[in-house]
Amino acid sequence: MLTGDRTKNELLNDAFPLFQGEEYDFCFPKAFWKIGMQSSIPNSLKKKIAASIISEQFGLKSVDNVSRKYLKGVNYPESDNERLDRRVRSFVAKKMSAFNSQIYVLSKRTDQGLNRTMSQWTLGRASFSMELLAYCGQRGALFEALAIARMMLEQVAWAHSVCHSNDEGAVHRVSASASISFLKGSSKNTGKLYGWLSQHVHWAFDGHKKSVITTTNDALGHLYASAYFKAVVFCVMIILVDIYFQCSWKLYAELEDLKAEKGAQTTTPAQVKSEAIQLLNEIVACEPQDEELRYLCSILDDQPR
């Protein structure tokens, strides 16, 4: 069962630290202003920013003097850009950018009807929704993240169903949840992920262990937020990226034509899946005995764990 009151795993804690301010995992806690950044930026730059903060806060004129006088022996930690959560986040961001570009190219065509247009508009929401999913994932807010993921999957299913229909009235009648079974023909992984999400996204008392919100000094927090929850959400993000590519390439034959154009840098489903499986395997290696991670990481490679 997905729950927040579980034994901590140091491998997951190191690979999936929680970010509480935007997607930044470093800040100056004693600064008057909340300034966040990536912990991977150089110590030298952090010191310059710290000197500027101190100068502004205390009305000092010389930033260089502040740096020499107050920060001479100060060194800020630098995290590794190759940390697993950063690589997953980079994979998702790059692939969703490529996906969005491909949908944009398709949407510029004028020789398509209402259904295909509405289908593409729906898929065009994917990048924005993925950012919201990542926002919750970075904070370990599991319940909210899974609700967003399920909504995204239903949008893919709706877009798929509507695009295949020649009846313009379908855009008003088609049910997103009912379209999931229709989508399985293009992506067998859809049913597996949707079934798993449906087990965890309906509200019940146990949902509190996935979604307890606390307030301390006007700052919102998450009681059961954990690296484990973040890892789970990042697995779901990876699988969704694969589903978006699989379904769009089966919906729109034009994408094959784009691939053949001179100088094209089209991202194909096969390229996405290969990298996705590699990242999923790395995640499950952090806690190979966990049933939820094992199931999620088996969805794309179809190998039981």
SULHUWO-V665735 format. One line per field, one symbol per residue. burial: 1 if it has 9 or more other C-alpha atoms within 8 Angstrom, else 0. A space follows every 10 residues. Layout:
# SULHUWO-V665735
burial=???
This chain:
# SULHUWO-V665735
burial=0001000000 0110111111 0011101100 1000011110 1010011101 1111100001 0010011000 1000000100 0011111110 0100111111 0111011000 0000111111 1111011011 0111111111 1111111111 0111111111 1110100001 1001010011 0111001111 1111001101 1000001011 1100000000 0101111111 1111111111 1111111010 1000100110 0000001010 0110011011 1111001000 0111111111 00000
